[in-house]
């Protein structure tokens, strides 16, 4: 068994070495720190009242992002970016009502902590000490944990730990389905990332800004097929829209420093 492990380790090492040799312009290594602004897709479909503005009900949920970056380069203009990210996603909903002449503001926030791994292709142009690159590629992520909080005015009334799996939650714990019921959450997230990265040469590397949009493909809540059918039956009898997934959508902004090694590090 140890011999097999040793042979596998040697094979992996050879593949890694050969892959880096193919990146004639060297590679970069660094970190970025920033913020996210997240929503769910299709949120406006939850609004049945034409006089209610969906953007008011669903303002962006602000979160954190931290990225560890590997940036091998095929040439000065083309390369890849492999990232290991901690990202906060989720949603925020606000509403208000008048009770006995007193306005009460309601707010709920859902905060999901994800580990995500984008594999991006990047292409761009360097002019002097400045550069601009576009990025695009898939990402896959897994939720590490999540919670939801409910407020009246500025007072927190409830807090739930979101349950992951399939089906209904126990004791109404974590209303990931919102108006559709208390469904458990999907732990997996996957989608497409695209954006732009302006940078400037500073010392042994580049100071980089990152502006991106993450387009999620997988619904956050996770009902069973039977629960979807039950909901659709209920919706058809109550003038509601049929079930549709609420997927992650979020903008990201971060700033970081990428150390350059190889030919890229020599170019000014």
Residue frames relative to the residue before (quaternion, step in Angstrom):
aa qw qx qy qz dx dy dz
X 1.0000 0.0000 0.0000 0.0000 0.00 0.00 0.00
X 0.6516 0.5122 -0.3237 0.4564 3.60 0.98 -0.85
X 0.6235 0.5445 -0.3420 0.4447 3.58 1.05 -0.74
X 0.6369 0.5217 -0.3221 0.4674 3.58 1.02 -0.82
X 0.6461 0.5161 -0.3163 0.4649 3.57 0.96 -0.87
X 0.6518 0.5147 -0.3141 0.4600 3.59 0.98 -0.86
X 0.6590 0.5007 -0.3121 0.4665 3.59 0.94 -0.88
X 0.6406 0.5158 -0.3267 0.4657 3.60 1.01 -0.79
X 0.6507 0.5177 -0.3153 0.4574 3.58 0.97 -0.86
X 0.6479 0.5075 -0.3179 0.4707 3.59 1.01 -0.84
X 0.6522 0.5216 -0.3146 0.4513 3.58 0.96 -0.89
X 0.6555 0.5024 -0.3094 0.4714 3.57 0.93 -0.90
X 0.6462 0.5269 -0.3189 0.4507 3.58 0.95 -0.87
X 0.6584 0.5064 -0.3087 0.4635 3.58 0.97 -0.87
X 0.6457 0.5144 -0.3214 0.4639 3.58 1.02 -0.81
X 0.6529 0.5105 -0.3163 0.4616 3.59 0.97 -0.85
X 0.6645 0.5038 -0.3070 0.4587 3.57 0.92 -0.95
X 0.6798 0.4898 -0.2993 0.4564 3.58 0.90 -0.91
X 0.6334 0.5297 -0.3390 0.4509 3.58 1.06 -0.71
X 0.6772 0.4794 -0.3062 0.4667 3.57 0.93 -0.83
X 0.6043 0.5513 -0.3621 0.4470 3.58 1.13 -0.59
X 0.6402 0.5345 -0.3250 0.4460 3.59 1.14 -0.61
X 0.6289 0.4884 -0.3402 0.5003 3.58 1.25 -0.33
X 0.2165 -0.8521 0.4642 0.1079 3.54 0.27 1.34
X 0.7130 0.4410 -0.2614 0.4783 3.58 1.16 -0.46
X 0.6259 -0.5701 0.3437 0.4063 3.60 1.18 0.42
X 0.3555 -0.7235 0.5470 0.2256 3.54 -1.20 -0.47
X 0.3346 -0.7269 0.5675 0.1941 3.51 -1.35 0.33
X 0.1008 -0.7763 0.6218 0.0241 3.52 -1.24 0.58
X 0.3223 0.7672 -0.5040 0.2312 3.61 -0.68 1.01
X 0.3862 -0.6936 0.5575 0.2427 3.53 -1.36 -0.29
X 0.1318 -0.7593 0.6306 0.0913 3.52 -1.32 0.50
X 0.1323 -0.7673 0.6238 0.0685 3.55 -1.22 0.63
X 0.2294 0.7963 -0.5363 0.1606 3.57 -0.95 0.78
X 0.5231 -0.6247 0.4975 0.2977 3.52 -1.26 -0.55
X 0.2481 -0.7383 0.6048 0.1663 3.54 -1.34 0.34
X 0.1501 -0.7377 0.6481 0.1155 3.55 -1.29 0.46
X 0.0338 -0.8715 0.4840 -0.0722 3.55 -0.14 1.36
X 0.0127 -0.7437 0.6680 0.0230 3.49 -1.37 0.57
X 0.4237 -0.6200 0.5584 0.3525 3.53 -1.36 -0.17
X 0.5175 -0.6118 0.4946 0.3366 3.56 -1.19 0.55
X 0.8358 0.2664 -0.1733 0.4476 3.54 -1.35 0.36
X 0.3242 0.7787 -0.4994 0.1979 3.60 1.18 0.26
X 0.6117 0.5785 -0.3557 0.4058 3.57 1.05 -0.74
X 0.5914 0.5839 -0.3702 0.4151 3.61 1.16 -0.47
X 0.5983 0.5646 -0.3631 0.4375 3.58 1.23 -0.35
X 0.6415 0.5261 -0.3164 0.4600 3.57 1.25 -0.37
X 0.1370 -0.8184 0.5556 0.0521 3.58 -0.42 1.19
X 0.6378 0.5112 -0.3184 0.4801 3.58 1.26 -0.37
X 0.3923 -0.7514 0.4815 0.2228 3.59 -0.52 1.17
X 0.6638 0.5123 -0.3108 0.4476 3.60 1.17 -0.41
X 0.6156 0.5222 -0.3465 0.4779 3.59 1.29 -0.03
X 0.3305 -0.7448 0.5505 0.1815 3.55 -0.86 0.98
X 0.4078 -0.7444 0.4718 0.2386 3.58 -0.54 1.17
X 0.6302 0.5422 -0.3497 0.4319 3.63 1.04 -0.66
X 0.6172 0.5180 -0.3481 0.4791 3.59 1.18 -0.48
X 0.6544 0.5039 -0.3086 0.4719 3.57 1.03 -0.78
X 0.8117 0.2213 -0.0634 0.5368 3.57 1.00 -0.81
X 0.0366 0.8022 -0.5933 0.0551 3.64 0.41 1.15
X 0.6502 -0.5291 0.3497 0.4184 3.64 -1.17 0.37
X 0.3256 -0.7005 0.6046 0.1943 3.53 -1.19 0.75
X 0.2594 -0.7920 0.5380 0.1267 3.59 -0.58 1.19
X 0.0440 0.8053 -0.5879 0.0635 3.57 -0.95 0.94
X 0.5539 -0.6037 0.4707 0.3274 3.55 -1.36 -0.12
X 0.0133 -0.7678 0.6364 0.0731 3.53 -1.31 0.32
X 0.0621 -0.7634 0.6429 0.0035 3.53 -1.09 0.88
X 0.0740 -0.8326 0.5486 -0.0187 3.59 -0.72 1.06
X 0.1643 -0.7131 0.6721 0.1126 3.54 -1.13 0.83
X 0.1446 -0.8540 0.4995 -0.0159 3.56 -0.55 1.26
X 0.0882 -0.7250 0.6805 0.0589 3.52 -1.15 0.89
X 0.0322 -0.8383 0.5416 -0.0539 3.58 -0.69 1.11
X 0.0149 -0.7995 0.6000 -0.0248 3.62 0.20 1.23
X 0.2159 -0.7975 0.5578 0.0788 3.57 -1.02 0.88
X 0.3808 -0.7053 0.5562 0.2195 3.57 -0.95 0.97
X 0.7714 -0.0612 0.0890 0.6271 3.55 1.06 -0.88
X 0.7122 -0.4147 0.3142 0.4714 3.58 -1.23 -0.17
X 0.7432 0.4159 -0.2139 0.4784 3.58 1.16 -0.59
X 0.8002 0.2465 -0.1065 0.5362 3.60 1.12 -0.61
X 0.1784 0.7788 -0.5881 0.1260 3.54 -1.11 0.72
X 0.4342 -0.6505 0.5425 0.3068 3.54 -1.31 -0.41
X 0.1397 -0.7540 0.6303 0.1210 3.53 -1.32 0.28
X 0.0735 -0.7804 0.6209 -0.0056 3.55 -0.63 1.20
X 0.0657 -0.8394 0.5387 -0.0305 3.56 -0.55 1.19
X 0.1623 -0.7205 0.6648 0.1117 3.51 -1.33 0.56
X 0.0126 -0.8686 0.4879 -0.0851 3.54 -0.11 1.37
X 0.1910 -0.6706 0.6941 0.1789 3.47 -1.36 0.51
X 0.0491 0.8138 -0.5726 0.0861 3.56 -0.65 1.16
X 0.2444 -0.7336 0.6126 0.1635 3.53 -1.11 0.73
X 0.0103 -0.7784 0.6269 -0.0321 3.55 -0.85 1.07
X 0.2639 0.7799 -0.5466 0.1528 3.56 -1.26 -0.09
X 0.4051 -0.6963 0.5319 0.2611 3.54 -1.16 -0.57
X 0.1780 -0.7457 0.6328 0.1089 3.50 -1.38 0.31
X 0.0306 -0.7980 0.6019 0.0024 3.58 -0.93 0.86
X 0.0641 -0.7928 0.6060 0.0109 3.56 -0.93 0.91
X 0.0801 0.7665 -0.6331 0.0726 3.54 -1.18 0.66
X 0.1267 -0.7870 0.5976 0.0861 3.57 -1.25 0.24
X 0.0464 -0.7808 0.6223 0.0288 3.55 -1.26 0.45
X 0.3781 -0.7048 0.5545 0.2298 3.55 -1.24 0.53
X 0.0129 -0.7867 0.6153 -0.0485 3.55 -0.73 1.15
X 0.8327 -0.1116 0.0144 0.5421 3.56 -0.53 1.26
X 0.7282 -0.4495 0.2325 0.4621 3.55 0.95 0.93
X 0.6530 0.4746 -0.3149 0.4993 3.58 1.27 0.10
X 0.3402 -0.7525 0.5340 0.1814 3.56 -0.83 1.05
X 0.0844 -0.7766 0.6238 0.0256 3.54 -0.87 1.02
X 0.2174 -0.7751 0.5840 0.1041 3.54 -0.81 1.04
X 0.1719 -0.7814 0.5961 0.0678 3.54 -0.90 1.02
X 0.0192 0.7922 -0.6089 0.0355 3.56 -1.02 0.80
X 0.0236 -0.7686 0.6388 0.0255 3.54 -1.08 0.77
X 0.0900 -0.7853 0.6114 0.0359 3.56 -1.07 0.79
X 0.1277 -0.7555 0.6388 0.0693 3.55 -1.07 0.83
X 0.0597 -0.8070 0.5874 -0.0145 3.58 -0.64 1.16
X 0.0612 -0.7913 0.6082 -0.0114 3.56 -0.64 1.19
X 0.2192 -0.7633 0.5971 0.1133 3.57 -0.90 0.99
X 0.0639 -0.8286 0.5555 -0.0257 3.57 -0.52 1.22
X 0.2164 -0.6607 0.6890 0.2045 3.48 -1.38 0.46
X 0.0021 0.8166 -0.5757 0.0422 3.60 -0.61 1.11
X 0.1548 -0.7718 0.6125 0.0727 3.52 -1.23 0.63
X 0.0860 -0.7878 0.6093 0.0266 3.61 -0.26 1.23
X 0.1281 -0.7312 0.6626 0.0993 3.55 -1.20 0.66
X 0.0227 -0.8628 0.4985 -0.0811 3.52 -0.08 1.40
X 0.2809 -0.6947 0.6303 0.2028 3.51 -1.26 0.58
X 0.0758 -0.8136 0.5763 0.0120 3.55 -0.93 0.88
X 0.0137 0.7829 -0.6207 0.0393 3.49 -1.10 0.84
X 0.1952 0.8014 -0.5434 0.1561 3.57 -0.98 0.75
X 0.4696 -0.6591 0.5273 0.2590 3.49 -1.29 -0.47
X 0.2025 -0.7516 0.6174 0.1136 3.54 -1.13 0.81
X 0.0212 0.7776 -0.6279 0.0243 3.55 -0.94 0.93
X 0.8114 -0.0775 -0.0163 0.5791 3.50 -0.26 1.36
X 0.7971 -0.2402 0.2063 0.5142 3.55 -0.81 -1.02
X 0.6489 0.5122 -0.3102 0.4695 3.60 1.28 -0.06
X 0.0361 -0.7844 0.6189 0.0184 3.57 -1.25 0.49
X 0.0804 -0.7547 0.6481 0.0630 3.55 -1.30 0.51
X 0.0116 -0.8017 0.5966 -0.0343 3.56 -0.77 1.07
X 0.2824 -0.7042 0.6207 0.1975 3.52 -1.24 0.62
X 0.1502 -0.7898 0.5903 0.0720 3.59 -1.10 0.69
X 0.1176 0.7718 -0.6210 0.0698 3.56 -1.16 0.68
X 0.3694 0.7241 -0.5292 0.2432 3.56 -1.03 0.75
X 0.6121 -0.5721 0.4021 0.3693 3.59 -1.27 0.20
X 0.1130 -0.7552 0.6333 0.1262 3.53 -1.32 0.28
X 0.1132 -0.7470 0.6475 0.0996 3.53 -1.27 0.43
X 0.0121 -0.8203 0.5706 -0.0372 3.57 -0.97 0.82
X 0.1976 -0.7494 0.6180 0.1325 3.52 -1.33 0.32
X 0.4242 -0.7023 0.5135 0.2515 3.57 -0.94 0.91
X 0.3144 -0.7586 0.5474 0.1616 3.56 -0.81 1.06
X 0.7521 -0.2275 0.1777 0.5925 3.56 1.18 -0.59
X 0.0578 -0.8002 0.5969 0.0092 3.58 -1.24 0.37
X 0.0369 -0.7778 0.6256 0.0479 3.52 -1.29 0.45
X 0.2163 -0.7486 0.6119 0.1359 3.53 -1.30 0.41
X 0.1158 -0.7936 0.5966 0.0307 3.55 -1.01 0.92
X 0.1701 -0.7823 0.5964 0.0574 3.54 -1.11 0.81
X 0.1067 -0.8117 0.5742 -0.0070 3.54 -0.88 1.08
X 0.1323 -0.7029 0.6846 0.1403 3.49 -1.37 0.44
X 0.7705 -0.0537 -0.0830 0.6297 3.51 -0.43 1.35
X 0.7663 -0.3197 0.2191 0.5123 3.64 -0.59 -1.00
X 0.5689 0.6131 -0.3706 0.4039 3.59 1.29 0.07
X 0.3538 -0.7250 0.5492 0.2181 3.56 -0.80 1.01
X 0.2187 -0.8086 0.5401 0.0813 3.54 -0.77 1.12
X 0.8096 0.0157 0.0320 0.5859 3.58 0.99 -0.86
X 0.0387 -0.7603 0.6461 0.0539 3.52 -1.31 0.42
X 0.1126 -0.7953 0.5953 0.0228 3.56 -0.90 1.02
X 0.3138 -0.6676 0.6332 0.2345 3.51 -1.28 0.56
X 0.3960 -0.7423 0.4911 0.2258 3.57 -0.60 1.15
X 0.2856 -0.7491 0.5773 0.1548 3.56 -0.96 0.92
X 0.2494 -0.7653 0.5789 0.1300 3.56 -1.06 0.83
X 0.4564 0.6394 -0.5190 0.3368 3.55 -1.12 0.74
X 0.5022 -0.6112 0.4842 0.3738 3.55 -0.99 -0.83
X 0.6989 0.4418 -0.3435 0.4453 3.53 -1.09 0.76
X 0.7050 -0.4369 0.3411 0.4424 3.54 -1.31 -0.31
X 0.4948 -0.6483 0.4896 0.3084 3.55 -1.14 0.62
X 0.5140 -0.6274 0.4875 0.3234 3.53 -1.28 0.40
X 0.8554 0.0408 -0.0494 0.5141 3.57 -0.93 0.91
X 0.6047 -0.5972 0.3616 0.3833 3.59 1.02 0.82
X 0.3661 0.7642 -0.4567 0.2710 3.59 1.13 0.63
X 0.8327 0.0722 -0.0880 0.5420 3.58 -0.33 1.24
X 0.0596 -0.8513 0.5213 0.0033 3.57 0.22 1.26
X 0.0314 -0.8448 0.5341 0.0044 3.57 0.57 1.13
X 0.6807 0.4905 -0.2995 0.4544 3.59 1.12 -0.55
X 0.3228 -0.7805 0.4863 0.2239 3.58 1.27 -0.15
X 0.8567 -0.0214 0.0313 0.5144 3.61 -0.74 -1.03
X 0.6710 0.5067 -0.3098 0.4439 3.62 1.16 -0.39
X 0.7035 -0.4299 0.2839 0.4897 3.60 1.20 -0.09
X 0.5815 -0.6046 0.4285 0.3358 3.53 -1.31 0.26
X 0.0441 0.8124 -0.5754 0.0840 3.58 0.15 1.30
X 0.5127 -0.5935 0.5110 0.3518 3.54 -1.21 0.48
X 0.4824 -0.6929 0.4717 0.2544 3.55 -1.25 0.44
X 0.4717 -0.6300 0.5416 0.2954 3.52 -1.29 0.53
X 0.3615 -0.7514 0.5073 0.2175 3.60 -0.75 1.00
X 0.6805 0.4903 -0.2835 0.4650 3.60 1.08 -0.70
X 0.0178 -0.7582 0.6515 0.0186 3.54 -1.16 0.72
X 0.0880 0.7805 -0.6146 0.0734 3.58 -1.02 0.77
X 0.1977 0.7895 -0.5618 0.1479 3.54 -1.13 0.61
X 0.5737 -0.5699 0.4752 0.3469 3.51 -1.31 -0.50
X 0.1562 -0.7697 0.6151 0.0695 3.54 -1.05 0.90
X 0.1284 0.7702 -0.6223 0.0548 3.57 -1.02 0.79
X 0.1798 0.7943 -0.5585 0.1576 3.56 -1.09 0.68
X 0.4174 -0.6737 0.5518 0.2597 3.53 -1.35 -0.36
X 0.1335 -0.7971 0.5879 0.0343 3.55 -1.12 0.80
X 0.0873 -0.7686 0.6323 0.0428 3.60 -0.34 1.18
X 0.0024 0.8160 -0.5773 0.0296 3.59 -1.08 0.71
X 0.1811 -0.7575 0.6160 0.1182 3.53 -1.34 0.24
X 0.4730 -0.6673 0.4966 0.2903 3.58 -0.98 0.88
X 0.0923 0.7847 -0.6010 0.1204 3.54 -0.79 1.08
X 0.8241 -0.0515 -0.0019 0.5641 3.58 -0.29 1.25
X 0.8164 -0.2514 0.1822 0.4869 3.62 -0.97 -0.85
X 0.7905 0.2342 -0.1374 0.5489 3.59 1.22 0.15
X 0.5651 -0.5883 0.4649 0.3442 3.54 -1.26 -0.50
X 0.3054 -0.6731 0.6406 0.2082 3.51 -1.20 0.75
X 0.0642 -0.8485 0.5228 -0.0504 3.58 -0.46 1.24
X 0.2006 -0.7150 0.6550 0.1396 3.52 -1.20 0.76
X 0.1288 -0.7955 0.5899 0.0508 3.56 -1.06 0.74
X 0.0175 -0.7662 0.6416 -0.0306 3.56 -0.77 1.14
X 0.1383 0.8223 -0.5358 0.1324 3.60 -0.57 1.08
X 0.2264 -0.7274 0.6269 0.1629 3.50 -1.42 0.28
X 0.1824 -0.7785 0.5949 0.0820 3.57 -0.90 0.99
X 0.1446 -0.8009 0.5808 0.0186 3.56 -0.64 1.22
X 0.1923 -0.8252 0.5241 0.0860 3.59 -0.17 1.28
X 0.3056 -0.7732 0.5371 0.1426 3.56 -1.09 0.79
X 0.7218 0.4461 -0.2260 0.4784 3.61 1.18 -0.50
X 0.4925 -0.6757 0.4662 0.2891 3.57 -0.90 0.93
X 0.4960 -0.6753 0.4652 0.2854 3.55 -1.04 0.81
X 0.7317 0.3493 -0.2328 0.5371 3.59 0.89 -0.85
X 0.2472 -0.8179 0.5179 0.0404 3.55 -1.11 0.75
X 0.0547 0.8148 -0.5732 0.0668 3.63 0.42 1.16
X 0.5362 -0.5831 0.4886 0.3656 3.55 -1.26 0.29
X 0.6679 -0.4815 0.3678 0.4321 3.58 -1.28 0.24
X 0.6417 0.5304 -0.3200 0.4523 3.58 1.04 -0.76
X 0.6583 0.4985 -0.3094 0.4716 3.58 1.01 -0.77
X 0.6042 0.5313 -0.3568 0.4748 3.59 1.09 -0.61
X 0.6543 0.5116 -0.3081 0.4640 3.56 0.96 -0.89
X 0.6486 0.5144 -0.3150 0.4642 3.58 0.95 -0.89
X 0.6575 0.5008 -0.3174 0.4650 3.57 0.96 -0.84
X 0.6605 0.5135 -0.3141 0.4487 3.59 0.90 -0.89
X 0.6210 0.5242 -0.3386 0.4742 3.59 1.07 -0.71
X 0.6564 0.5006 -0.3005 0.4778 3.56 0.98 -0.88
X 0.6608 0.5221 -0.3091 0.4417 3.58 0.95 -0.93
X 0.6643 0.5172 -0.3158 0.4375 3.59 0.93 -0.84
X 0.7006 0.4489 -0.2604 0.4897 3.59 1.16 -0.56
X 0.7588 0.3455 -0.1841 0.5205 3.58 1.26 -0.21
X 0.5318 -0.6706 0.3877 0.3422 3.58 1.19 0.62
X 0.4531 0.6526 -0.4753 0.3779 3.58 0.98 0.88
X 0.5543 -0.5940 0.4596 0.3587 3.55 -1.24 0.41
X 0.5564 -0.6084 0.4370 0.3596 3.62 -1.12 0.56
X 0.6924 -0.4733 0.3387 0.4265 3.55 -1.30 0.24
X 0.0704 0.7512 -0.6538 0.0562 3.56 -1.13 0.78
X 0.5222 -0.6605 0.4300 0.3258 3.61 -1.02 0.67
X 0.2745 -0.6973 0.6348 0.1884 3.52 -1.25 0.62
X 0.0799 -0.8313 0.5499 -0.0133 3.58 -0.30 1.30
X 0.5802 -0.5886 0.4391 0.3523 3.55 -1.22 0.51
X 0.0370 0.7382 -0.6730 0.0279 3.51 -1.11 0.87
X 0.2249 0.8015 -0.5379 0.1333 3.60 -0.73 0.91
X 0.3682 -0.6699 0.6045 0.2244 3.48 -1.31 0.66
X 0.1083 -0.7848 0.6061 0.0711 3.54 -1.18 0.60
X 0.0233 -0.7636 0.6450 0.0201 3.52 -1.14 0.74
X 0.1308 0.7913 -0.5882 0.1036 3.57 -0.87 0.93
X 0.2096 -0.7388 0.6254 0.1384 3.52 -1.34 0.33
X 0.0999 0.8175 -0.5583 0.1001 3.56 -0.92 0.83
X 0.3613 -0.6971 0.5716 0.2383 3.50 -1.37 -0.02
X 0.1401 -0.7907 0.5952 0.0309 3.55 -0.90 1.07
X 0.2833 -0.7422 0.5858 0.1603 3.58 -0.65 1.13
X 0.2439 -0.7860 0.5575 0.1090 3.58 -0.97 0.93
X 0.0668 -0.7812 0.6207 0.0041 3.54 -1.05 0.94
X 0.7417 0.3757 -0.2854 0.4766 3.58 -1.07 0.68
X 0.8282 -0.2286 0.1643 0.4846 3.55 -1.22 -0.55
X 0.6088 0.5553 -0.3663 0.4322 3.60 1.02 -0.70
X 0.6505 0.5307 -0.3252 0.4352 3.57 0.98 -0.80
X 0.6621 0.5108 -0.3053 0.4555 3.61 1.15 -0.58
X 0.6470 0.5358 -0.3285 0.4317 3.59 1.09 -0.61
X 0.2089 -0.7830 0.5789 0.0902 3.57 -0.91 0.93
